[in-house]
Amino acid sequence: MVVSLLTFDNFALLPESINFGEAETREIPKQVEGGGLYRIKAFRANLSLAIQGVNDIEAAYYIGAAQNLSDLRDRITYGGKTITNCYLVSAAPKGFMSVGDRTNVDTLELVYESRDWSNQIVQEIFQGFTIDLDGIKYTDGESVSVQYADGAIVRTATIKKRKLSITIKGSTPQDYSYFLNILYANPVNPPKETFTLGGITLKDAILTSVVPSAAINSSFGVISDTLTLEYESRDYDVPYSQGTFQGYPIANISIGADTKVFALNQPGIGRRDVTVYKRKASFNLIGTPASLALGYVQIIDDTSSALYPPLKDITIAGYRITDAVLTNVVLGETVFLAGQEIRSTLQLEYTSRYWSYDPTGGGAANFFDGYEIDSVSFGEVDGNTVQLNFNGSLRSLAIARTSITFTLVGVKADSVTSYRSVAAASRGVLLYGGIPTLRNLNFLGVTLNNCYLINASASGKEYLFGSEKHVDSLSLIYESFDWDY
C-alpha cells in the first residue's frame, strides 16, 4: 500500500514527526565491469512516525502488530523519500488523558524497518540548487497561545509559525550575495515565497537568515562548504464558551452592580433610606477581526455623547441590563491567522444608565444557599490541549475545567466555618486522587455540573446582628470536576 503525503492510515501527521533514518549499515563489495573491486555503503532504511491524538483502541492495534510483526507494507513514501518492503517493529504510546468517555494517547511513536538494502541518494532542487534531503529541516517557529472562535464555541490553542532550514552545499560568494539581497530587500514588507520541499509546502514564507560556512579556495574558485538559509511562514497556523454577544463567542464574564443609598420620601409613608443599584457586566469577545474594536473605541472617545451616550439593552449569560452604557474597552493583542488580523480578546464593560430600586428587596442580587451574591465571575483552571486525529485531520482542542468565583455578603459565622470545612475536605480528597463532594451550580443562565468547593475566604469585619455573629463578606471558589471542550 502507498501512504499519501502527511497522512498515515488516515491519521494526520505533522511534518516534523516524519523521520527517515538507517536501521543498519554495512559495506558491500561490488565487482565492476573492466576489473576492479569497489566497496559501497549500503543500508536498510527505517522510518519513524509520531501520530498524535489517537485513542487507546487504535494504539492497541499497532502495539499488537509490532509484537507479532504482522504489519508489513510494500511502500511508504513521504517528501520524495521511500521505504519499501517494511514492517512495524515498534509502537510506543506516550501520555494518556481521559476526555469525556474517550481515552486519548498524546503521542504514538511507530518505527518501520525495511527488509531491503539500498545505497540510493535522493535529492531535491531549490531555486536551481541541488539539496540533499538531510539538508531540509522543518521546525516550529514562534508560537503564541490564542483564543479563537469556532462557531459559537471558544477554543484556546497554541498557534505557531512554521520554519524551514535549507542547507546548500558547495555555494559561491555570488550565491551568498544573491540571498542577502533577498534578506534585506524590504525589512518592513519582505518578499514572500510559497514553495514545496520534501513534499511539504511552506506558504507565504520570508527569508530570515543567511549563514555561510568558512570559504575555501579550490580549483573551482572560492567555495563555501555549506550555505544555510532559514525561512519562516508569515502567518500563524492553527492547528468553552459562555454564550455570544453580537454573534461572537464570549468568555471571562464578570457580573455585579454598583450600589448606593438614596433617600426616598413618599406621601403617607414618609422618608426612608433605600438601596439602589446599577447593573454591571464585563466580558471578553473572542477571536474577532481587529477592525471590530474601532467602533467600540469611538463610542468611548466621543465626548459629544458624554451627557447622552448611546443606550443598548444587552443580555449576557441570562443576565439582562436595560439601557446599558459602554463604559470601558480593553484591547487584546492581535495575531495573523490565515492572512487575517485577529484580536485574541476584546474586553467590553457595560453599566446600566439609571439607578434602579426594587421594592421587593431583591434588587440586582442573585442568591446562593439563601445568601445574596455581591459579584460573580467565571474563569478556567488547568487549561490543557488534547489532540484529536480522525479522517486525516489533526485538530488541537483546548480543554479546561471551569471555575466560578462569587462573594456572599453578611454571612453567618457558623456558615463561614461550614464552607471552610467543605473546602478543606475537598483539598484533602484531591490530594490523594479521590473525588470530593460535588454539586451542580446555576448562575446567570450558566449551569456548571459536578463542581466542588476549593476555597472559602472571609474578609472584612465581624459584627453581631442580634445574638448572631456575621462577617462582611465571604468569597467562595468552585471548580468543575469535569473537563470541557
Beta strands, then each sheet from edge to edge (+ up, - down):
strand 1: 7-8
strand 2: 11-12
strand 3: 18-31
strand 4: 37-55
strand 5: 72-78
strand 6: 81-99
strand 7: 102-114
strand 8: 123-126
strand 9: 129-132
strand 10: 136-150
strand 11: 153-171
strand 12: 193-197
strand 13: 200-212
strand 14: 215-218
strand 15: 221-233
strand 16: 244-245
strand 17: 248-266
strand 18: 270-289
strand 19: 312-316
strand 20: 319-331
strand 21: 334-337
strand 22: 340-352
strand 23: 366-368
strand 24: 371-390
strand 25: 393-412
strand 26: 439-443
strand 27: 446-465
strand 28: 468-480
sheet 1: 1+ 2-
sheet 2: 3+ 4- 7+ 6- 5+
sheet 3: 8+ 9-
sheet 4: 10+ 11- 15+ 13- 12+
sheet 5: 10+ 11- 15+ 14-
sheet 6: 16+ 17- 18+ 22- 20+ 19-
sheet 7: 16+ 17- 24+ 23-
sheet 8: 16+ 17- 18+ 22- 21+
sheet 9: 16+ 17- 24+ 25- 28+ 27- 26+
end
